């Protein structure tokens, strides 16, 4: 299980996924379908997320399939941003789908 904060064009979101990496091709495809084609991502330890989100984390986890799935735990950018210290974040992961120019 991976947890990650994705800084998108509309602000940060906190996701949970059963994919092995925040840069998994299948996860990136699912994010693109949801309109997230460009982000700066940071993995955060699952236990840290669990301790900060408590029962809400458990509810979301109860709904998460064991493989090939994605859940948004928190889409309130202000809440996500201030719930984690920048010092706690991993090295950034950059993702951007190339825009076609005509």
C-alpha positions, 0 to 999 in steps of 0.5 A: 500500500502506498500513500502519497500527496500529489500537488496538482493544478488545483492543489494538493490531494492525498491518495492511497493506492495498492500500486507499488509506486506513485509512478506506476504506469497503471496508476498514472493512467487512472490519474489521467482519466481523472484529469490529473496529467501533471503533478509533483508527488511525495510518498508519505508513510502509511502509518503517518497517514493512518495516525493523522486521519484515524477512522477516516483512513480506516473507512477508506481502507475498508473500501480499497481493493487489494490490487489495482486501485486508487482512493482519494483520502483527502481532496481539501488542499488546505487540509492536506498541505497543513496536515504534513510538514514539508520536512516529512515528505520524501524526495519529489516525483515529477510527472507530466504528460507531454502536450501535443502541439499542432 
